[in-house]
Every structure is written in structure tokens, then in C-alpha cells.
Amino acid sequence: MKVFDDQMTIGNCPCNRMTEREDWTEGTVITKHGIVEVYTEGGEDVRGFTKVSVVHDGILRTRSVYDKRYTQRGLVTLANRYAEEICG
């Protein structure tokens, strides 16, 4: 298991924490709109699945993407875009 902890300031810079295993990655991405939880799984023999979740106005909003596994960089991009769409 690898744990990636990016100790940046909260504000304009993201502060990300990701845990990566062979067949899945999960983590937290802090965006300027809030905290987004991310999860992705899949592999050569397993169908891909990705989920992003953010709380906005007291409601947990979740989006699932099927047949796609994202890289860590892709998860951060997806989290920022989703938070912008929901909260921006």
C-alpha cells in the first residue's frame, strides 16, 4: 500500500491525501469549493468504477463513473471539476 500525502496549504492550492493499492485508489481532495472524497477501482480483469462525493448545502452529492479507472492526477482533476459544477 502506498499513501500519498501532499502537504500544501488550504486555499488556492489543493491538499490531497490518497491511498493506492494494486486494484483501487481512494482519497480526499480539498478544493476551493470544499472537500471531495474520491474512489476508483478496476484492473485488467475487472470493470472500472469511480465515485466522487461532496457535501453542498447539507446534501451529500455523489457521481459514479462506470467502465473507467482514473489515475491519482485524474482523480484530482475530476474532484475539482465536480466541486466546481456542484458548488460553484
Contacts in CASP RR format, 6 or more apart in sequence:
PFRMAT RR
TARGET T0000
AUTHOR 0000-0000-0000
METHOD contacts of the structure
MODEL  1
MKVFDDQMTIGNCPCNRMTEREDWTEGTVITKHGIVEVYTEGGEDVRGFT
KVSVVHDGILRTRSVYDKRYTQRGLVTLANRYAEEICG
1 19 0 8 1.000
1 20 0 8 1.000
1 21 0 8 1.000
2 19 0 8 1.000
2 20 0 8 1.000
2 21 0 8 1.000
3 17 0 8 1.000
3 18 0 8 1.000
3 19 0 8 1.000
3 20 0 8 1.000
4 16 0 8 1.000
4 17 0 8 1.000
4 18 0 8 1.000
4 19 0 8 1.000
4 20 0 8 1.000
4 72 0 8 1.000
5 17 0 8 1.000
6 14 0 8 1.000
6 15 0 8 1.000
6 16 0 8 1.000
6 17 0 8 1.000
7 15 0 8 1.000
8 14 0 8 1.000
8 15 0 8 1.000
8 16 0 8 1.000
9 15 0 8 1.000
10 30 0 8 1.000
11 30 0 8 1.000
11 32 0 8 1.000
12 32 0 8 1.000
14 29 0 8 1.000
14 30 0 8 1.000
14 31 0 8 1.000
14 76 0 8 1.000
14 80 0 8 1.000
15 30 0 8 1.000
16 27 0 8 1.000
16 28 0 8 1.000
16 29 0 8 1.000
16 30 0 8 1.000
16 72 0 8 1.000
16 76 0 8 1.000
17 27 0 8 1.000
17 28 0 8 1.000
18 25 0 8 1.000
18 26 0 8 1.000
18 27 0 8 1.000
18 38 0 8 1.000
18 72 0 8 1.000
18 75 0 8 1.000
19 25 0 8 1.000
19 26 0 8 1.000
19 27 0 8 1.000
20 72 0 8 1.000
23 41 0 8 1.000
23 42 0 8 1.000
23 43 0 8 1.000
23 46 0 8 1.000
24 39 0 8 1.000
24 40 0 8 1.000
24 41 0 8 1.000
24 42 0 8 1.000
25 38 0 8 1.000
25 39 0 8 1.000
25 40 0 8 1.000
25 41 0 8 1.000
25 70 0 8 1.000
25 72 0 8 1.000
25 75 0 8 1.000
26 37 0 8 1.000
26 38 0 8 1.000
26 39 0 8 1.000
26 40 0 8 1.000
27 37 0 8 1.000
27 38 0 8 1.000
27 39 0 8 1.000
27 75 0 8 1.000
28 35 0 8 1.000
28 36 0 8 1.000
28 37 0 8 1.000
28 38 0 8 1.000
29 35 0 8 1.000
29 36 0 8 1.000
29 38 0 8 1.000
29 75 0 8 1.000
29 76 0 8 1.000
29 79 0 8 1.000
29 80 0 8 1.000
30 36 0 8 1.000
31 79 0 8 1.000
31 80 0 8 1.000
31 83 0 8 1.000
31 84 0 8 1.000
32 83 0 8 1.000
33 54 0 8 1.000
33 56 0 8 1.000
33 83 0 8 1.000
33 84 0 8 1.000
33 86 0 8 1.000
33 87 0 8 1.000
33 88 0 8 1.000
34 54 0 8 1.000
34 83 0 8 1.000
34 87 0 8 1.000
35 54 0 8 1.000
35 55 0 8 1.000
36 52 0 8 1.000
36 53 0 8 1.000
36 54 0 8 1.000
36 79 0 8 1.000
36 80 0 8 1.000
36 82 0 8 1.000
36 83 0 8 1.000
37 52 0 8 1.000
37 53 0 8 1.000
37 54 0 8 1.000
38 50 0 8 1.000
38 51 0 8 1.000
38 52 0 8 1.000
38 53 0 8 1.000
38 70 0 8 1.000
38 75 0 8 1.000
38 78 0 8 1.000
38 79 0 8 1.000
39 50 0 8 1.000
39 51 0 8 1.000
39 52 0 8 1.000
40 48 0 8 1.000
40 49 0 8 1.000
40 50 0 8 1.000
40 51 0 8 1.000
40 68 0 8 1.000
40 69 0 8 1.000
40 70 0 8 1.000
40 75 0 8 1.000
41 48 0 8 1.000
41 49 0 8 1.000
41 50 0 8 1.000
41 69 0 8 1.000
42 48 0 8 1.000
42 49 0 8 1.000
42 69 0 8 1.000
43 69 0 8 1.000
47 66 0 8 1.000
47 67 0 8 1.000
48 66 0 8 1.000
48 67 0 8 1.000
48 68 0 8 1.000
48 69 0 8 1.000
49 64 0 8 1.000
49 65 0 8 1.000
49 66 0 8 1.000
49 67 0 8 1.000
49 68 0 8 1.000
49 69 0 8 1.000
50 64 0 8 1.000
50 65 0 8 1.000
50 68 0 8 1.000
50 69 0 8 1.000
50 70 0 8 1.000
50 75 0 8 1.000
50 78 0 8 1.000
51 62 0 8 1.000
51 63 0 8 1.000
51 64 0 8 1.000
51 65 0 8 1.000
52 62 0 8 1.000
52 63 0 8 1.000
52 75 0 8 1.000
52 78 0 8 1.000
52 79 0 8 1.000
52 82 0 8 1.000
53 60 0 8 1.000
53 61 0 8 1.000
53 62 0 8 1.000
53 63 0 8 1.000
54 60 0 8 1.000
54 61 0 8 1.000
54 79 0 8 1.000
54 82 0 8 1.000
54 83 0 8 1.000
54 86 0 8 1.000
54 87 0 8 1.000
55 61 0 8 1.000
56 86 0 8 1.000
56 87 0 8 1.000
61 86 0 8 1.000
63 82 0 8 1.000
65 78 0 8 1.000
70 78 0 8 1.000
END
